[in-house]
Amino acid sequence: MSQARTQPQDDPAKVAAFEARIAAGESIEPKDWMPERYRRQLIRMMSQHAHSEIVGMLPEGNWITRAPSLRRKISLIAKVQDEAGHGLYIYCGTETLGVDRAELVQQLLDGTAKYSSIFNYPTLSWADMGVIGWFVDGAAIVNQTVLAKASYGPYARAMIRICKEENFHKRQGYEIVAVLANGTPAQKAMIQDAVNRWWWPSLMMFGPSDADSPNTAELIRWKVKRRTNDELRQRFVNLTVPQAAAVNLTLPDPELRYDADTENWHFGPIDWDEFNQVIRGNGPCNRERLEARRRAHDEGAWVREAASAYAAKQRAKQASEAA
């Protein structure tokens, strides 16, 4: 009778030394010893982040040719290009943990890896490009500025660079929002409709509530995360409410009110059933997003093969010269 394989236990003395370094606020680097669980949590979290950047190109990419001016086309192309770079940058960081990028990409293509739920919603109008920049990139900034202090050095350093570009994305989106909100009645209605559709999915972006999050406590203890999902969500709401008021747009929450005692904006209940359905692959665009990634991967096979052949040729040339 076969026995189930168990993970080898980490050396207690090394774990204690590692925990002491975390408690002291030290940065953990790739060559440092780390518990296997810490490594696996980082791989899970960072690969999910990288996947989100890559899949996140899709909702906006199909609006590049339909953007209303050359200026808008150029800025949207730049944003999508940035997102591709963010994904590759984080994949590189994940490889410092001993996992191959190809393995992570295959998990995405197989549908076994998760990415942010927000990218499984459709972009129905040009106004969505503004609201995605305002809400989605705004939420990313709230999350990633905290990750810039993560205990794992490569991830923290990646966030510093990425956050600078995300700030550009948010400003770009909010400018689109402001222009439409102060435009014709039809434009104002279009941007309000986009706000109505993207508000609740944007709140879901931060992940499940703290009571239902299986990983938050551990990630907080290891200082990979510095704030819980609910704390980050609340900060996003507090920042976004006055921004909506500044352009005379209404957030679609009848329970939204300011609590003077806590100095927070109270918001209504999130539909976690919808969130769980999207996470399980049953959102409006889950299948469409993965199919687009698989098609791009297949059609790009010749590029990868050419790059591998060129690298092999260069290695052979260097070996011949060294002989």
Secondary structure, DSSP 8 states (H G I E B T S, - for coil): -----------HHHHHHHHHHHHTT--B-TTS---HHHHHHHHHHHHHHHHHHHHTHHHHHTTTTT-SSHHHHHHHHHHHHHHHHHHHHHHHHHHTTT--HHHHHHHHHHT-S---GGGGS---STHHHHHIIIIIHHHHHHHHHHHTT-SBHHHHHHHHHHHHHHHHHHHHHHHHHHHHHTS-HHHHHHHHHHHHHHHHHHHHTT-S-GGG-SSHHHHHHTTS-SS-HHHHHHHHHHHHHHHHHHTT---S-TT-EEETTTTEEE-----HHHHHHIIIIISSSHHHHHHHHHHHHHHTHHHHHHHHHHHHHHHHHHHHHH-
